[in-house]
Amino acid sequence: MAKKDSKIVPLLPLRGLLVYPSMVLHLDVGRDKSVQALEKAMMEDHNIFLSTQKEISIDEPSIEDIYSIGTLTKIKQMLKLPNGTIRVLVEGLERGEIQSFIDDEDNYAVEITTFKERTDKDVEEEALMRTMLEYFEQYIKLSKKISAETYATVSDIDEPGRMADIISSHLPLKLKEKQEILETIDVKERVNRVIAIIHNEKEVLQLEKKIGQRVKRSMERTQKEYYLREQMKAIQKELGDKEGKSGEVATLGEKIEKSGMTDHVKTIALKELERYEKVPTSSAESGVIRNYIEWLISLPWTQSTEDRLDINIAEEILDEDHYGLEKVKERVLEYLAVQQLTNSLKGPILCLAGPPGVGKTSLARSVAKALNRHFVRISLGGVRDESEIRGHRRTYVGAMPGRIIQGMKKAGTINPVFLLDEVDKLSSDYRGDPSSALLEVLDPEQNYNFSDHYIEETYDLSKVMFIATANNLSTIPGPLRDRMEIITIAGYTELEKLHIAKDHLLHKQMKDHGLKKSQLQLRDDSIQSIIRYYTREAGVRGLERQIATVCRKAARLIVKEQRKKIIITDKNIEDYLGKRQFRYGQAELEDQIGMATGLAYTTVGGDTLSIEVSLSPGKGKLILTGKLGDVMKESAQAAFSYIRSRAETLQIDENFHEKNDIHIHVPEGAVPKDGPSAGITMATALVSALTGRPVRKEVGMTGEITLRGRVLPIGGLKEKALSAHRAGLTKIIIPKDNEKDLDDIPASVRKDLTFVLVSHLDEVLKAALVGEKK
């Protein structure tokens, strides 16, 4: 290529378009500066430089927005259209490169250098031309979008560079690829590039043709299969053959009729069955529809068991399976009595709340047995997805109904005893709030038309007896708790544990370990020792584990030493269970100054809490240790403030807080402690430390204190009384307002304890402290 002298010509920026040399093209021009550039070119030598914009959206391009390589063209014709735009016919002359950009207010102009192409060609270029022409011919045959006249015109061209330009203009290339060809000044390189592009386009077209043929064959095969399937249906109908899909549809139709669905649900099921019949078996939707129909058929709509309404037999079964738990048994028998009178009572929604191991789950199973109902249990511990309760929409892959509907299918009747285990351990995240989804299930006024996302149609849960279990009521949301009837199971007394171990746990573990009654005997005193010295719990789960340990060791001795019978007493229990793990009766051995015993309620039952106070010379700093929660810290502050306000009455130095640092400590610092019932205990320990009067060793106390010294009521009195009894305390100070809760405490515990009812801290101090005021 030889560069010609530079020249200044008007510039016409193109949007989404490109012109090659030797190419004739119509353009519509509308931008003011572009129109001015055209008019200026017409007034001079009709030459104008065309260069493509890099971005189509720019209205007033600068030199950076335009490709530097373009085409010098000659304006052949110009026509003004009625809409104000100008249609112009241009012919490409030569490639050119912008050297500088002249932008005045009226039009664009550039200084360019043009490139003159050679007309002669060597042998290699001749061979490249022939290859390019041959490829282009093959491309035309595959594409069928380019006419034979175009090929004839291209084949008459004798210059390789020009031929490459014309072929490029007919290929479906992106503007950037066309610009790259325009910018390729060297003829051989340009021809090679065009050959590569045609070859690639040819392969793409061949692949498209193959895909098209494959799709056509597939469609023909599907049509053929449909025709054969219809023929097969007709033949099966004539032969009375019930095999194949038609037989399956007929079977499903019969099941729908016999299922006992409501008329509305039956209509939906039959409509889905009609869809199933029309959808090809090979279709994925076929399986989805069939699965839905089978779920509708498998659900119990009218099937129910007849309740055992004989109260005496029901009571006998409950007593046989469980010792104690009078409140729950009483509630179940009340339900039976009302059911016998009305025969139309909605299923109650009970929540058994209490520590682990007190028999909440097994009690629900006994209730089902007593009522002669089917029993189904689902565990809600850790469930955090709302669809676990309500099910998935059928649009999802692998959609399933929720656990409630799955449980009803498993039960097979509309009136089972349905256990929702660990309802307090539900959690929520971005997938929804399962506890809110349970509101509809556990509301007697709403659950007659429960809606599952998968089933979509309403389902009646009103005849189901729902029983929920929970360890900690405080973690159950208020609206959900409001829908349930709470029955608290506080824990077992020592006497109750003894009966449970003798009548239930021992027989069960001996059976599980292959032991006969004649081979192992656990005397009452040995069981009592296990309860006192090897377990500390509200329930009996740990007790059962210890009995299982005894059975295992006994089984080993019987097998290894061929013993005929093993008798276990409190004297030899340590040979089987090792050294004692707990000290029975935690009460102090003597009265202590600055130490009071409080009673606490935890999720695993009641417990005793020692609170210690020590004084040291200082400036009145109040130090609290023992991993206390905010409520207990506030109780300590309230007790401290009350004592300061009553220092004179209590005969304490009024300036004690200026001379001493007061340290309140609750032992077991690793265990978090919180709750509104330690106020009077802290106040008693403080007064004891400040006055030097000891606290009675046999006294435990519970109650919150106000700044005026009033004692406020507390919760969990039964659990706290049981823990005091276990610890060997004999006197318990409780708020007067809790007098109503004394009836809940078992008689065997109540006879061993003295309850002091107080309404003011002065009464607490009088009952708890030893000696007269100094």
Secondary structure, 3 states (H helix, E strand, C coil): CEECCCEEEEEEEECCCCCCCCCEEEEEECCHHHHHHHHHHHHCCCEEEEEEECCCCCCCCCHHHECCEEEEEEEEEEEECCCCCEEEEEEEEEEEEEEEEEECCCCEEEEEEEEECCCCCCHHHHHHHHHHHHHHHHHHHHHCCCCHHHHHHHHCCCCHHHHHHHHHHHCCCCHHHHHHHHHCCCHHHHHHHHHHHHHHHHHHHHHHHHHHHHHHHHHHHHHHHHHHHHHHHHHHHHHCCCCHHHHHHHHHHHHHHHCCCCHHHHHHHHHHHHHHHHCCCCCHHHHHHHHHHHHHHHCCCCCCCCCCCCHHHHHHHHHHHCCCCHHHHHHHHHHHHHHHHHCCCCCCEEEEECCCCCCHHHHHHHHHHHHCCCEEEEECCCCCCCHHHHCCCCCCCCCCCCHHHHHHHHHCCCCCEEEEECHHHCCCECCECHHHHHHHHCCCCCHHHEECCCCCCEECCCCCEEEEEECCHHHCCHHHHHCCEEEECCCCCHHHHHHHHHHHHHHHHHHHCCCCCCCEEECHHHHHHHHHHCCCCCCCHHHHHHHHHHHHHHHHHHHHHCCCCEEECCCCHHHHHCCCCCCCCCCCCCCECCEEEEEEEECCEEEEEEEEEEEEECCCCEEEECCECHHHHHHHHHHHHHHHHCCCCCCCCCCHHHHEEEEEECCCCCCCECCCCCHHHHHHHHHHHHHCCCECCCEEECCEECCCCEEECCCCHHHHHHHHHHHCCCEEEEEHHHHHHHHHCCHHHHCCCEEEEECEHHHHHHHHECCCCC
